[in-house]
Amino acid sequence: MNWWSKYYSLMKQFLPKAALGICKLSASAVGSITDFCQSNNIDADIRNGGWLWVAGNSAQAGAWGLTLSSIASAGMHPFQRMGRGEIAELIGSEGLRFWGVRFKYLHSPTGTSSSRVA
């Protein structure tokens, strides 16, 4: 897992430029490890489908706001907001009542992808 989810904390601890560099380098490292395993036929059980973080109650809804806005202000978009229907489709359950955030697997450290970002 790369460090994009820790961007806001890193930005508070260090300068925004350093936080951005850490996140980009961590994404690049994950990509390099994936490439190495694939090119050397190593079954490391790597799954590049991303991660899903969801709010299960109203207290958690919006908790990702600062992280998402700070990353976006740096011109990066490694996450996408998802509505209840999109989440239910991914996990096969209607039990969640609030929006979620999904990390999009990024092979490059640029923090962009062709996926929709709302």
PAZAPA-4460 file (N, C-alpha, C; in steps of 0.05 Angstrom, whole numbers, plus 32768, in hexadecimal, padded with zeros to 4 digits):
% residues 118
    n_x    n_y    n_z   ca_x   ca_y   ca_z    c_x    c_y    c_z   seq   type   mol
   8011   7FE9   8000   8000   8000   8000   8012   8019   8000     1      M     A
   800B   802C   7FF0   801A   8045   7FF0   8011   8058   8006     2      N     A
   801B   8070   8006   8016   8083   801C   8002   8099   8015     3      W     A
   7FF4   8098   7FFF   7FE1   80AD   7FF9   7FCC   80B2   800F     4      W     A
   7FC4   809D   801C   7FB0   80A0   8031   7FBB   80B0   8049     5      S     A
   7FD5   80B2   804B   7FE2   80C0   8061   7FEB   80DD   8059     6      K     A
   7FE3   80E6   8042   7FED   80FF   8037   7FE8   8116   804A     7      Y     A
   7FD0   8119   8055   7FCA   8130   8066   7FDB   812F   807F     8      Y     A
   7FDE   8118   808C   7FF0   8116   80A3   800D   811C   809C     9      S     A
   8016   8112   8086   8031   8119   807D   8035   8136   8078    10      L     A
   8021   8143   806C   8022   815F   8066   8023   8170   807F    11      M     A
   8015   8167   8094   8017   8176   80AE   8032   8172   80BB    12      K     A
   803D   815B   80B8   8057   8154   80C5   806E   8161   80B6    13      Q     A
   806D   8161   809C   8082   816B   808B   8077   8181   8079    14      F     A
   8086   818A   8066   807C   819D   8053   806B   818E   803E    15      L     A
   8057   819C   8032   8046   818F   801E   8057   8182   8007    16      P     A
   806C   8190   7FFF   807D   8185   7FEA   808A   816A   7FF2    17      K     A
   8092   8168   800B   809E   814F   8015   8088   8139   8016    18      A     A
   8071   8140   8020   805B   812D   8021   8054   8122   8005    19      A     A
   8053   8134   7FF2   804D   812C   7FD7   8063   8119   7FCC    20      L     A
   807C   811F   7FD2   8092   810E   7FC9   8091   80F3   7FD5    21      G     A
   808A   80F1   7FEF   8088   80D8   7FFD   8072   80C7   7FF0    22      I     A
   805B   80D3   7FEB   8045   80C4   7FDF   804B   80BB   7FC3    23      C     A
   8057   80CC   7FB3   805F   80C4   7F98   8073   80AD   7F98    24      K     A
   8087   80B0   7FA9   809C   809B   7FAB   8090   8080   7FB5    25      L     A
   807E   8082   7FC8   8072   8069   7FD1   8061   805B   7FBC    26      S     A
   8053   806B   7FAC   8043   8060   7F96   8056   8054   7F81    27      A     A
   806C   8061   7F7B   8080   8057   7F68   808C   803D   7F72    28      S     A
   8091   803B   7F8C   809D   8023   7F98   808A   800C   7F95    29      A     A
   8070   8010   7F9B   805C   7FFB   7F98   805B   7FF2   7F7B    30      V     A
   805C   8004   7F68   805C   7FFD   7F4C   8074   7FED   7F44    31      G     A
   808C   7FF5   7F4E   80A5   7FE7   7F48   80A4   7FCA   7F53    32      S     A
   809A   7FC7   7F6B   8098   7FAC   7F77   8085   7F9B   7F67    33      I     A
   806F   7FA6   7F5E   805C   7F98   7F4E   8068   7F8F   7F34    34      T     A
   8076   7FA2   7F27   8084   7F9C   7F0D   8099   7F86   7F11    35      D     A
   80A8   7F88   7F26   80BD   7F74   7F2B   80B1   7F58   7F2F    36      F     A
   809C   7F57   7F3F   808F   7F3D   7F43   8083   7F31   7F29    37      C     A
   8077   7F42   7F19   806B   7F39   7F00   8081   7F30   7EED    38      Q     A
   8096   7F3F   7EEA   80AB   7F39   7ED6   80BC   7F21   7EDF    39      S     A
   80BB   7F1A   7EF9   80CB   7F03   7F03   80B9   7EEC   7F0B    40      N     A
   80A0   7EED   7F02   808C   7ED8   7F07   808A   7ED1   7F25    41      N     A
   808A   7EE5   7F35   8087   7EE1   7F52   806A   7EE6   7F5A    42      I     A
   805D   7ED2   7F66   8042   7ED5   7F6E   8042   7EE0   7F8A    43      D     A
   803F   7EFB   7F8C   803F   7F09   7FA6   8022   7F10   7FAE    44      A     A
   800F   7F06   7FA0   7FF2   7F0B   7FA6   7FED   7F29   7FA7    45      D     A
   7FF8   7F37   7F94   7FF4   7F54   7F92   7FDA   7F59   7F83    46      I     A
   7FC9   7F6A   7F8F   7FAF   7F71   7F83   7FAF   7F8F   7F80    47      R     A
   7FAC   7F98   7F67   7FAD   7FB5   7F62   7F92   7FC1   7F5D    48      N     A
   7F7E   7FB8   7F6B   7F63   7FC1   7F67   7F5C   7FDA   7F78    49      G     A
   7F6E   7FE2   7F8A   7F69   7FF9   7F9B   7F5E   7FF1   7FB6    50      G     A
   7F57   8004   7FC6   7F4C   8000   7FE0   7F32   8010   7FE2    51      W     A
   7F21   8008   7FF4   7F08   8016   7FF8   7F05   801D   8015    52      L     A
   7F02   8036   801B   7EFD   803F   8036   7EE0   804B   8037    53      W     A
   7ED0   8042   8049   7EB4   804C   804A   7EAD   8055   8066    54      V     A
   7E98   8066   8066   7E8D   8070   8080   7E75   805E   8086    55      A     A
   7E76   8052   809D   7E60   8041   80A6   7E4C   804F   80B8    56      G     A
   7E53   8068   80C0   7E40   8077   80D0   7E45   8095   80CB    57      N     A
   7E33   80A6   80D4   7E34   80C2   80CE   7E4D   80D0   80DA    58      S     A
   7E57   80C6   80F0   7E6F   80D2   80FC   7E88   80CF   80E9    59      A     A
   7E88   80BA   80D9   7E9E   80B5   80C7   7E9C   80C3   80AC    60      Q     A
   7E83   80CA   80A5   7E7F   80D6   808B   7E8F   80F0   8088    61      A     A
   7E9D   80F3   8073   7EAD   810B   806E   7EC9   810B   807A    62      G     A
   7ED0   80F5   8088   7EEA   80F4   8096   7F01   80F7   8083    63      A     A
   7EFD   80F0   806A   7F13   80F2   8057   7F16   810D   804A    64      W     A
   7F04   8120   8051   7F03   813A   8044   7F1E   8148   8043    65      G     A
   7F2C   814B   805A   7F45   8159   805B   7F5B   814B   804A    66      L     A
   7F5B   8131   804B   7F6F   8123   803B   7F6A   8127   801E    67      T     A
   7F51   8123   8015   7F4A   8126   7FF9   7F50   8143   7FEF    68      L     A
   7F48   8157   7FFE   7F4B   8172   7FF5   7F69   817A   7FF5    69      S     A
   7F78   8171   8008   7F95   8178   8009   7FA4   816B   7FF2    70      S     A
   7F9C   8152   7FEB   7FA9   8145   7FD5   7FA1   8152   7FBA    71      I     A
   7F87   8159   7FB8   7F7E   8166   7FA0   7F8B   8182   7F9C    72      A     A
   7F90   8190   7FB2   7F9D   81AA   7FB0   7FBA   81A8   7FA6    73      S     A
   7FC5   8190   7FAA   7FE0   818B   7F9F   7FDF   8181   7F82    74      A     A
   7FC7   817F   7F77   7FC3   8177   7F5B   7FC3   8159   7F57    75      G     A
   7FBF   814A   7F6C   7FBF   812D   7F6A   7FA3   8123   7F6F    76      M     A
   7F9D   810B   7F63   7F83   8100   7F66   7F84   80E1   7F67    77      H     A
   7F90   80D6   7F7D   7F92   80B9   7F7F   7F79   80AC   7F8A    78      P     A
   7F65   80BC   7F92   7F4C   80B2   7F9E   7F34   80BB   7F8D    79      F     A
   7F1F   80AC   7F90   7F06   80B5   7F84   7EF0   80B1   7F99    80      Q     A
   7EDE   80C5   7F9B   7EC7   80C3   7FAD   7EB3   80B0   7F9F    81      R     A
   7EA5   80A1   7FB0   7E92   808E   7FA5   7E77   8090   7FB5    82      M     A
   7E62   808D   7FA6   7E48   808E   7FB3   7E40   8072   7FBD    83      G     A
   7E2A   8072   7FCB   7E20   8059   7FD7   7E1C   8043   7FC2    84      R     A
   7E10   804A   7FAB   7E0C   8036   7F96   7E25   802A   7F8C    85      G     A
   7E39   803B   7F87   7E53   8031   7F7D   7E60   801E   7F91    86      E     A
   7E5F   8026   7FAB   7E6B   8015   7FC0   7E5C   7FFA   7FC2    87      I     A
   7E42   7FFB   7FC1   7E32   7FE3   7FC3   7E38   7FD0   7FAC    88      A     A
   7E3C   7FDB   7F94   7E43   7FCB   7F7D   7E5E   7FBE   7F80    89      E     A
   7E72   7FCC   7F8C   7E8C   7FC1   7F90   7E8D   7FAB   7FA5    90      L     A
   7E7F   7FAF   7FBB   7E81   7F9C   7FD1   7E69   7F89   7FD2    91      I     A
   7E55   7F8E   7FC2   7E3E   7F7B   7FC2   7E2C   7F7D   7FDA    92      G     A
   7E2A   7F95   7FE6   7E1A   7F99   7FFD   7E0D   7FB4   7FFC    93      S     A
   7DF4   7FB6   8005   7DE6   7FCF   8007   7DE7   7FDB   8024    94      E     A
   7DF7   7FCE   8035   7DF7   7FD5   8051   7E03   7FF0   8058    95      G     A
   7E13   7FFC   8047   7E20   8015   804D   7E0F   802D   8046    96      L     A
   7E0E   8040   8057   7DFC   8057   8054   7E0A   8070   804A    97      R     A
   7E24   8071   804B   7E32   808A   8045   7E46   8086   802E    98      F     A
   7E51   809C   8025   7E65   809B   800F   7E7F   808F   8019    99      W     A
   7E90   8089   8005   7EAA   807E   800C   7EBF   8089   7FF9   100      G     A
   7ED7   8081   7FFE   7EEE   8089   7FEE   7EFC   8070   7FE5   101      V     A
   7F03   8070   7FCB   7F12   8059   7FC1   7F2D   8062   7FB6   102      R     A
   7F41   8054   7FBE   7F5C   805A   7FB3   7F5D   804C   7F99   103      F     A
   7F66   805B   7F84   7F69   804F   7F6A   7F86   8047   7F67   104      K     A
   7F8B   802E   7F5F   7FA6   8025   7F5C   7FB4   8036   7F47   105      Y     A
   7FCA   8041   7F4E   7FDA   8052   7F3B   7FF5   8045   7F37   106      L     A
   7FFA   803D   7F1E   8013   8031   7F18   802A   8045   7F17   107      H     A
   8023   805E   7F10   8037   8072   7F0F   8035   8083   7F28   108      S     A
   804A   8092   7F30   8049   80A2   7F48   803C   80BD   7F44   109      P     A
   8030   80C2   7F2D   8026   80DD   7F27   800D   80E4   7F37   110      T     A
   7FFE   80D0   7F40   7FE6   80D6   7F50   7FCE   80DB   7F3E   111      G     A
   7FCF   80D3   7F26   7FB8   80D7   7F14   7FB2   80BC   7F07   112      T     A
   7F99   80BA   7EFE   7F92   80A3   7EEE   7F7B   80AA   7EDC   113      S     A
   7F72   8098   7ECB   7F5D   809F   7EB9   7F41   809A   7EC5   114      S     A
   7F40   8091   7EDE   7F27   808C   7EEB   7F1A   80A7   7EF3   115      S     A
   7F00   80A6   7EF6   7EF0   80BE   7EFD   7EF7   80C6   7F1A   116      R     A
   7EF9   80E0   7F1E   7EFD   80EB   7F39   7EE7   80FF   7F3D   117      V     A
   7ED6   80FB   7F51   7EC0   810D   7F56   7EC8   8123   7F69   118      A     A
***
